[in-house]
Amino acid sequence: MNVWLFSLLFACFYIRGFESFCYTSMPVWKMSDFGTGITYCKHKDLLLRPGSVLKTADCMRCTCTENGMSCCGEGLKAGTFGLPPKCKMVEDNCKAYAVLKENERMDCFTKKPVEFGN
């Protein structure tokens, strides 16, 4: 089911004209007082251990590995969207929704009410 859902979402974003926004950063290496080294990722003033996933209030999702950190936008920060002229994007809790300009509660493509928060 998850593979099918992912494929469907990918196709929808591909057809609608979606570009993602991501960036990467190099890892930070620190030596402990006892002579052992550890790799961290740094996001603003926060140090993350490899394997950590951080979701920020400003709609970024960052993943830390031994090779560094990758952060990608979610919702409207995910990138640019190509929509028909009668539609626009709105955001609710870091999720982007394509809605009609004349009625922000109606889905741009299905013309059905949008279930925000789902």
N, C-alpha and C positions, 0 to 999 in steps of 0.2 A: 504494500500500500504506500509506504513512504517513498519508494523509488518512483512509483506512478505519479504521486503528488508532486515530487520534485521535478519530474519530467514535464508535467503540465505547467507548473509555475515557470520553469525555464522557457518553455515555448511561448507562454504569454508575454513574458518580459522581452524575449527576443523579437517577437512579432510587433510589440508595441514600441520598440525602440528604446532600449534601456542601456545605459552605460554606468558601470560601477565606479565608486571612488574608494581606493585603498592606498595605503602607504606602508612602508616597512622601515624598521630601524635596526641598527646593529645591537648585539647584546652588550651588556656591561659586565666586566669581569672584576671581581673583588677578592682580595686575599683576607682571610680571617686572621684574628690574633694568634691562632694556633698553626698558621702556615698552610691551611687548606684553601683552595680556590673554589669559587662558585660563580656561575653565570646567572645574571639577572637581566630582565628587560625593564626599561624605564619608561613610564608614561607620566608626564608632568613631574610631580615630586613623589610618585609612587613606584616602588621597586616590586616587580613581580617575579616569581620563581617560574622556571620552565614547567609547562603543563597548565599554567593558569590561563583562565579566560576572564576578561574584564568587559562588562557592559557599562558604558558611561551614561550619565544623565543627558549628555549632549548627543546621544544616538550613535555612538561609535562602539564597535565590538572588536576588542583586541585579543589576540592569541599569542602567548609567549612560548617559544621553543628554545632549545640550546643555540639555534642559529639566529635568534633575534625575535623581533615582534612584528606582527602584521596587524594593522588596524583597518577596518572597512566600515564605511558608513552604513547605517540602517535607516529605513524610512526615506524621508526626503534627502538625507545626506548620502544615500546610496549612489546618487549620480543624477544624470539627466534622463528625462522621460520624453518620448515623442508621443503626443496625444492629438486626437482630432481637435479642431478649433473650438468646438462646443464644450470641451472638457478641460479640467485642471486637476492638479494634484493637491491633496490636503493631507495633513499628518495628524495622527492621534497616537500618543504613547510610542513614538518611534516606528510606527507602521504607516506606510504610504497608501493612500487610496485614490484611485482615479474616479472623480465625480463630475457631475454636470455642473457647469458654471452657474446655470439658472437655479439649481437646487443641489446644494452640497450634500444632501442626504441620499441622493440617488446615484447608483453606480453608472459610470460613463458608458459601459458596454452592454450591461444587462438591463438597464433602466429599472432595476429593482432597488429597494432600500438597502443601504449599506449597514452592515452590522458592525459598528465601531467597537473596538476592544476585543474582537475575536481573532 
